[in-house]
Amino acid sequence: MYRPTVKEWLYEIPAGTLKPGEDPDHCAIRELEEETGFTAGELVKLFSMYLAPGYSTEVIHIYLARRLQPAEQRLEKDEVIELSMVTLDEALHMIEENAIRDAKTISALLYALHFSKNLP
């Protein structure tokens, strides 16, 4: 995804902002489809975290989407996204090589690595 704030392309998991009163589960399903063009046959909530508690109350909810099915990608006008599908092992190597530098993505991938045996 191109991020104008840092003027760079970043590898990121799908993410978005909750609409007022929106349930985080619904937001995760909506953002997955909008940004990737896939729907999830199963969605598992992994954890929630503060992104920057020193100056923000923003909480992000991390999910694992399983049994993906093709749908229609619906990017917002200001979104510039190119999809890259990689294995978990490839993504972990990308973290090690500093190719993935987005905090939420790194947290989600390391969580998946460490706790994958315990996931329902």
C-alpha positions as CSV (number, residue, x, y, z in Angstrom):
1,M,0.0,0.0,0.0
2,Y,1.3,3.4,-0.8
3,R,1.4,5.7,2.3
4,P,1.7,9.3,1.4
5,T,2.5,10.3,5.0
6,V,5.9,8.4,4.8
7,K,6.1,8.6,1.0
8,E,6.7,4.9,0.7
9,W,5.1,1.6,-0.4
10,L,4.6,-0.6,2.7
11,Y,3.6,-4.2,3.1
12,E,0.6,-4.3,5.4
13,I,-2.2,-6.6,6.4
14,P,-5.7,-5.3,5.5
15,A,-6.9,-2.7,8.0
16,G,-9.3,0.2,8.3
17,T,-11.2,2.5,10.5
18,L,-14.3,1.6,12.4
19,K,-17.3,3.5,11.4
20,P,-19.3,5.0,14.3
21,G,-21.1,2.2,16.1
22,E,-19.6,-0.5,13.9
23,D,-18.7,-3.8,15.4
24,P,-15.0,-4.7,14.9
25,D,-15.9,-8.1,13.4
26,H,-17.9,-6.4,10.7
27,C,-15.2,-3.8,10.1
28,A,-12.7,-6.6,9.6
29,I,-14.9,-8.4,7.1
30,R,-15.7,-5.2,5.2
31,E,-12.0,-4.0,5.0
32,L,-10.8,-7.5,3.9
33,E,-13.2,-7.4,0.9
34,E,-12.7,-3.7,0.1
35,E,-8.9,-3.9,0.2
36,T,-8.1,-7.4,-1.1
37,G,-11.2,-8.5,-3.1
38,F,-11.6,-11.6,-0.9
39,T,-14.2,-12.7,1.7
40,A,-13.5,-15.0,4.6
41,G,-15.4,-18.2,5.2
42,E,-14.2,-18.0,8.8
43,L,-12.9,-15.1,10.9
44,V,-11.0,-15.6,14.1
45,K,-10.3,-12.7,16.4
46,L,-6.7,-13.0,17.6
47,F,-6.1,-10.0,19.9
48,S,-6.6,-6.2,20.4
49,M,-3.8,-3.7,21.0
50,Y,-3.1,0.0,21.5
51,L,-1.1,1.4,18.6
52,A,0.5,4.3,20.4
53,P,-0.7,4.6,24.0
54,G,1.7,7.5,24.7
55,Y,-0.5,9.9,22.6
56,S,-3.5,8.0,21.3
57,T,-6.4,5.9,22.6
58,E,-6.8,4.0,19.2
59,V,-7.2,0.3,19.6
60,I,-6.7,-2.1,16.7
61,H,-8.3,-5.5,16.5
62,I,-6.3,-8.3,14.7
63,Y,-8.1,-11.1,13.0
64,L,-7.2,-14.3,11.1
65,A,-9.2,-14.8,7.9
66,R,-9.6,-18.4,6.7
67,R,-11.2,-20.1,3.7
68,L,-10.9,-17.1,1.5
69,Q,-13.1,-16.7,-1.5
70,P,-12.7,-14.3,-4.4
71,A,-15.0,-11.3,-4.3
72,E,-14.8,-7.7,-5.7
73,Q,-12.1,-5.3,-4.5
74,R,-13.6,-1.9,-3.8
75,L,-10.8,0.5,-3.0
76,E,-11.6,4.0,-1.7
77,K,-10.6,6.9,-3.9
78,D,-7.4,7.7,-2.0
79,E,-6.3,4.0,-1.6
80,V,-3.4,2.8,-3.7
81,I,-3.0,-1.0,-3.0
82,E,-1.2,-3.7,-4.9
83,L,-1.8,-7.2,-3.5
84,S,1.1,-9.5,-2.7
85,M,0.4,-13.0,-1.5
86,V,3.2,-14.6,0.5
87,T,3.5,-17.6,2.9
88,L,3.9,-17.0,6.6
89,D,7.5,-18.1,6.3
90,E,8.1,-15.6,3.5
91,A,6.5,-12.9,5.5
92,L,8.6,-13.7,8.5
93,H,11.7,-13.5,6.4
94,M,10.5,-10.1,5.1
95,I,10.3,-8.9,8.7
96,E,13.8,-10.1,9.3
97,E,15.1,-8.3,6.2
98,N,13.2,-5.1,7.3
99,A,11.0,-5.3,4.2
100,I,7.9,-5.3,6.4
101,R,8.0,-2.3,8.7
102,D,4.4,-1.7,9.6
103,A,3.9,-2.3,13.4
104,K,0.4,-3.9,13.1
105,T,1.5,-6.3,10.4
106,I,4.6,-7.3,12.3
107,S,2.6,-7.9,15.5
108,A,0.0,-9.9,13.7
109,L,2.5,-12.1,11.9
110,L,4.6,-12.8,15.0
111,Y,1.4,-13.6,16.9
112,A,0.4,-16.0,14.2
113,L,3.9,-17.7,14.3
114,H,4.0,-18.0,18.1
115,F,0.4,-18.9,18.8
116,S,-0.6,-20.8,15.6
117,K,-0.6,-24.1,17.4
118,N,-3.2,-22.8,19.9
119,L,-5.6,-21.2,17.4
120,P,-9.1,-22.7,17.1
